[in-house]
């Protein structure tokens, strides 16, 4: 008898390319950022100047950002949609930090502080609505609200059941990929502009993001969770 978790994951992964059309957008966004990062050279120096520290902070942030969206893609393929919010929150913070690192004046100061673990807490830096930040943070911690907000379903008889097996809300999953592909695009642009790297594919990526936003973010359809029984 097949085990339920691998069976559900395999079922959702087989349907991923059909249901998650924005995976291709995320592929393009992460590929562009990865190419920019691979061209950044950070030489060893005895006494780092301000620009060296800024490039180091941008390089570190870019690596964290590209891996964050790649993990989101992997999780969404196999139906762990609510767990993606951990990385959605990280990307919101990373974009805010990258904006601080390239700011004039003060960017070098923020970069140095961040590299020394002193550049302000994530909640303050990200500047999201407090309710949204809390909503995202519950999943990142051992917080009971992560279960109540994401892993409980109310049945027609008023009783509740846990969502333990992976599942997929197609609209929400694609919308998440659109939003975070846009975040990756912005991070890529800021880093490339600072280090002087060209972005020949930016116009095409922007057009694809705008089209996906119109399809998945401007819709009134909130979708529904496709669940499987344990």
ABEGO torsion letter per residue (X at the ends): XBBAAAAAAAAAAAAAAAABAAAAAAAAAAAAAAAAAAABBBBBBABBBAAAAAAAAAAAAAAAAAAAAAAAAAAAAAGBAAAAAAAAAAAAAAAAAAAAAABOBGAAAAAAAAAAGAAEBAAAAAGBBAAAAAAAAAAABBBAAAAAAAABBBBAAGBBBBBABBBBBAAAAAAAAAAAAAAAAAAAAAAAAAAGBBBAAAAAAAAAAAAAAAAAAABABAEBBBBBBX
